[in-house]
């Protein structure tokens, strides 16, 4: 028997040890697996974070960071641990927690993220030390103290204490310093608070209320007047009655107080503040047991008073539809509460009611009124209106997860308050109409910005500013779809303004829910419908792409034959001053060029207009870059101060109607104009150099003794022509065409008008950036290069004109080279020989004249000056491009460098300049002279351009010999 018992015990022990070992292994495995899982989570999070940082760093350099963050969403963090950390690290934890609760009661959304940030700063010792040093330095500079006010007060001697003169002086200095600190801090805080908490004007029209509503104080369900002592001195004290009589009397008073009516022994005190809880005075002679029960029931009366006051106040017009709906829902619950009071009173009349039974009967109602009072106090403290009320109710509903009845009550209140808000939302996302009489909706309309200004002002304020989101009105449960709500209504509003009736096929009633959030799907369907509707209207019916392509034909010189023909027709007009040009003549020539070129097939050619701007391209660029900056007044130049030619002031304009003007607004058209003026001027310079080339061909028939000087002019002309043509090729094909193809590809996949605006804006911005129109320094250098080319062309053309005049002054004989009959053939041959003799004599005379001009030192010096100026500016441009590419990563501009320096000619010059500059800097550093050196110039370069504003017309009016120097 003992063996069997021992065997069974041994078997149980083995089972136990096996189970324990398995359990131990399982725990080790699960611990290891959990650690491994956490490690994987950490590494995955760390890798994702590293990738995210690389991603954001890369995209911040390309685009603005605000495009990659989700707007209007409040950061959700848990502030419990953050509060504890701050309370442990601060010297005044009680004051901190009290301030947190005060701000939290005001429904401040940014409080928890801010507290979380402060808790993280508490862990950073270096940051705390830096902030302390910074505060101390600022206090020392201002002559104020950082000592807390309470600490200074605690240092004061006790009343009646004798102090010496030295202690008195020190105390006076301390108090003076502290008072100065308090005054300075108070003034700055008041100013900061006034700026930050500047009340936004609500665009509401509040109907007037009748005077009798305020003159009749009895029109209320609350206690009428509170007193601090009994008004009737003949009331018998409760202590002189029996306990049953006391209970009967106090029950009558309790029933009255539950209805907002004062009793004999329970009196309501006057309110100390507007939203203070109601306090009561109780006859102290009441039996202690009954008194305890009464004090338990009195909070019900206090909550009733709070709720009734809230209902009566928030039912006014100025508090909005949401508060009115919430008040109506609370009034319904108060009616049920009054039914309970009537039932209790009925039991009291029958003699079946006691304080203990009353306490039992009102248990559910206590919780209900407590929740209603809590909601009322939160709305009152936060001064909530519209969406902020719904956010508060949503937080209350979500916070009562464990209390199903309390959550159902808050859900009822939230759904009732959401009804008017969702009606406004439905009208906005289904019809594109805002019906918000009390400015509660998250979308706000700015009626001062009209669509007519799209063709007048350099901004796209209508699309961005006519309808905007007011963040404090966004309910928390709509934050993630706030942007879609805004865009959905905007799209439909544009369609309505085009005269179309909008009927959304997916229109359904929106109802608030806590978990399902079906309204997300409804908003998404409305967004997809509105996006598709507006996109079809613009792209298909209004032919948006065809219009943009038409603008590209004219503004980006896409139609070559039209541009050449137009420049040929307007060559004489463009040479005149802007004041002498007749715009109607230019319009006529433009119409003729359009009708007689391939542009005649463009259906939108009639929308093209001629525009003479009162400023040149560089002035226009600076006017735009200086908008809303301190330098804006510097570029408000009087048009009469700029003596512009027609070429410098000429530009195209384009007539655009609604709704295409949303995309082709004035801001976009001005960018097109700037690109056109840049390309048009380069085309003009190329034509001038080609005219010089044609004139140079006529000089080959002369046998010149000073041909080496003419050859230098030929070589310089070819270098200029090579630069201008390569620069044009770069802008036309490597910038405009490539970006246009990318824009076309993107337009095939757009889903809404915002994508269209983004892609179109990116297309124009990239073109302007790669064409150097966003860098004033590069644009100035390019413009000066073009002016040098034009001045050189004018000089050579004047020389050719002088040669032509001399050739006309040589006497020649008229001869007929045609023979109409056999008898005149011999005579014609004789005349032909004589003509050849005269032509030979003419060429010799002209050649002698040209040799005389070219052999002079003035011509040699002028050509050398032109060469030095052109080479210097070109090398300066290449150096600037290299520096800009290395600093900002704009490698697109290097294509110009590769084209112009294909054989490494300028590379040697740049290396020589860099070496010379490095030697000068090293020598200056070694001598420690302290003076700043100038930029070294080679033998072929000119001085660096001046920093003053550049006006091309000034250079055009200079004499030829000085213009190149």
Order of alpha helices (4+ residues) and beta strands (2+ residues): alpha-alpha-alpha-alpha-alpha-alpha-alpha-alpha-alpha-beta-beta-alpha-alpha-alpha-alpha-alpha-alpha-beta-alpha-beta-alpha-alpha-alpha-alpha-alpha-alpha-beta-alpha-alpha-beta-alpha-alpha-alpha-alpha-alpha-alpha-alpha-alpha-alpha-alpha-alpha
